[in-house]
Amino acid sequence: MKLFSSLVALLFSVVVLAQEQSLFNGKDLSGWTIYGTEKWYVEDGLLVSESGPDAQYGYLATDKHYKDFVLTLEFFQEADGNSGVFIRSTVDGTKVSGWQVEVAPKGHHTGGVYESYGRGWLIKPTAEKENVLKEGAWNKMKIQLSGDELTSWLNGVEMVTIKDDKIGAGEGSIALQIHDGGGIKVKWRNIKITTPE
């Protein structure tokens, strides 16, 4: 009985220590800020990112900063899917400082980690994992950040894990990206974050 009570107490403490919330309400862009001239809008309850006439980089960043968390979201690459999910990042105009978990067409390292305006690719998924991405369908991404360790999953498959001092020291928002070049359209839904209490 004592063991059972201890287990119940432990489970309760784990539940209390983690709080999940939705970052996208399905109605508007409340809690987010647009950077750049590319298109970000809500349609049929989905968040849509689309290249604008300037065909430049664009970002949609959370107003709040997040340090340690588990982020889950789904994306659908309707046209060229060159995008990404930035973590612990800041945006000035359309210049971003931080780390991107790649979202891209098949063969272009979705789930890998890239440092913009810095060291470039920090880690890419192995070649066989390039086939985890579903073309013409919804994909589920999970990103876990704890201190200096970042792990990404795509459709339930662990893509990469990396420990990095610079990531560990990072501060900032979560931001979705539109790559430059034009012709990009990606839909997003079920963007949820779990943070320590």
Beta strands, then each sheet from edge to edge (+ up, - down):
strand 1: 18-22
strand 2: 32-35
strand 3: 39-43
strand 4: 46-50
strand 5: 58-62
strand 6: 69-77
strand 7: 83-92
strand 8: 95-103
strand 9: 113-115
strand 10: 120-123
strand 11: 139-146
strand 12: 149-154
strand 13: 157-163
strand 14: 173-178
strand 15: 185-196
sheet 1: 1+ 15- 4+ 3-
sheet 2: 1+ 15- 6+ 11- 12+ 13-
sheet 3: 2+ 5- 14+ 7- 8+ 9- 10+
end
